[in-house]
């Protein structure tokens, strides 16, 4: 599959030109193909949120380039606005950005700005509210009468209705309970499959990222410290732990088993993989290292 | 042991609810022992936050009764004393901070108790010390991280010298570091100061330090027991709309596959020991 998004040596500092200048991201490079999911890991303050805002041109990098479908995002600064529709950015707590009288109007806001026809907008609103598991009779409700989880789904529907080729989500499940979290992830997977979209998820949950991502990008102090497959990144657990980051719980369990003296393969990042490794240990007979 | 909270046959229905809609909290009987650490788990809408608000009289029972240290919440003249004895910390730290300087915010509660200035000073200093925020006593709350803000909110409660603290999803909006800070602080308050803690959450991992775990679903208590017992019943956890901690999930699949393990271990270390025991024990 072809590369849809690519960054090269992105640099951005806050308070540039003042004595309190602080580099938020420094020489960050990664690539993302159509249909791939990239997980971004890093502490609060590591530059994750700044990075995602450069991807649709909300922030113009000081140096370095964002390529969208092979083309420099800032090649013609007047056209950045048009390109923004192609990279949908869902902020943390997007429900705080709902503002319209009805759910219908709120979801319509983005597609309207794209200049789509009324019919097309209507079609997309109904399609994406359903994809997010909300009944059509929600459309005439005020978004402010909904529960927190419902509001979040409406906010996400508003982004999906623009049918972005790259969907970027900053901590999409913060504050949701396990059922709400599962539903949200299911909707994202459905969208991704149907549109062959690329997805970027910023999250603190290593367990969720291990399950959803193809690749991981590890940010620390504004720099991209690691970029690779889930397996490649989580295999470097010692470095991750030095940065104060975790590996999935099941990986920790296998590492503990190894420390207890068992000859177990610690390369497992989901429960299913871990079980396979534990069973393998028994088949091989000699469980001691 | 003496009980700090006594709940008898408690039912609560929100005003707007039609008469035939189900109650937010239904027929709950519950006693909480003084000095204990209880975790209440439940998905959104399970009634756990409603229960919290019933504990200090923010909501009053539709049926049944709630008493704190022998004081009924339905008697209006008890409310002030109940809220001094039982402090609450909520999810969003930004909604709980009212002053522009950290120590002023912590002083807000004790000032309302009408204490002597010297006593207020003493309590504010000691509360900030307890939550490890003394360094930030002159800081503006809006410059603090989420975890720090929650600790300031906690200090504000501590300065009232409560006997019991109820925390309603205090870590839901925090990053892992902030979450750890808050949970460690709460655990310390319980173990060292003997304050009764009721922690409401849907992060199962946070139940690790609890003496007792209660699961709520559809306004009712569906499980009540030790951490180990409750988490051993994995079916019940999943039916209550909760996600198993990954350690418990791993152990329960191993058990299904015939391994002689019990699933009720949350920390990776404890789970690994349990697997090790089963593998070494030759009882497979």
Boltz contact constraints between the chains, C-beta under 6 A:
constraints:
  - contact:
      token1: [A, 44]
      token2: [B, 175]
      max_distance: 6.0
  - contact:
      token1: [A, 175]
      token2: [B, 172]
      max_distance: 6.0
  - contact:
      token1: [A, 175]
      token2: [B, 173]
      max_distance: 6.0
  - contact:
      token1: [A, 177]
      token2: [B, 43]
      max_distance: 6.0
  - contact:
      token1: [A, 177]
      token2: [B, 44]
      max_distance: 6.0
  - contact:
      token1: [A, 177]
      token2: [B, 202]
      max_distance: 6.0
  - contact:
      token1: [A, 178]
      token2: [B, 242]
      max_distance: 6.0
  - contact:
      token1: [A, 178]
      token2: [B, 243]
      max_distance: 6.0
  - contact:
      token1: [A, 179]
      token2: [B, 43]
      max_distance: 6.0
  - contact:
      token1: [A, 179]
      token2: [B, 241]
      max_distance: 6.0
  - contact:
      token1: [A, 204]
      token2: [B, 175]
      max_distance: 6.0
  - contact:
      token1: [A, 204]
      token2: [B, 176]
      max_distance: 6.0
  - contact:
      token1: [A, 207]
      token2: [B, 246]
      max_distance: 6.0
  - contact:
      token1: [A, 249]
      token2: [B, 246]
      max_distance: 6.0
  - contact:
      token1: [A, 249]
      token2: [B, 247]
      max_distance: 6.0
  - contact:
      token1: [A, 249]
      token2: [B, 268]
      max_distance: 6.0
  - contact:
      token1: [A, 250]
      token2: [B, 246]
      max_distance: 6.0
  - contact:
      token1: [A, 250]
      token2: [B, 250]
      max_distance: 6.0
  - contact:
      token1: [A, 252]
      token2: [B, 268]
      max_distance: 6.0
  - contact:
      token1: [A, 253]
      token2: [B, 268]
      max_distance: 6.0
  - contact:
      token1: [A, 253]
      token2: [B, 271]
      max_distance: 6.0
  - contact:
      token1: [A, 253]
      token2: [B, 272]
      max_distance: 6.0
  - contact:
      token1: [A, 256]
      token2: [B, 268]
      max_distance: 6.0
  - contact:
      token1: [A, 256]
      token2: [B, 269]
      max_distance: 6.0
  - contact:
      token1: [A, 256]
      token2: [B, 272]
      max_distance: 6.0
  - contact:
      token1: [A, 257]
      token2: [B, 272]
      max_distance: 6.0
  - contact:
      token1: [A, 260]
      token2: [B, 276]
      max_distance: 6.0
  - contact:
      token1: [A, 271]
      token2: [B, 249]
      max_distance: 6.0
  - contact:
      token1: [A, 271]
      token2: [B, 250]
      max_distance: 6.0
  - contact:
      token1: [A, 274]
      token2: [B, 250]
      max_distance: 6.0
  - contact:
      token1: [A, 275]
      token2: [B, 253]
      max_distance: 6.0
  - contact:
      token1: [A, 287]
      token2: [B, 279]
      max_distance: 6.0
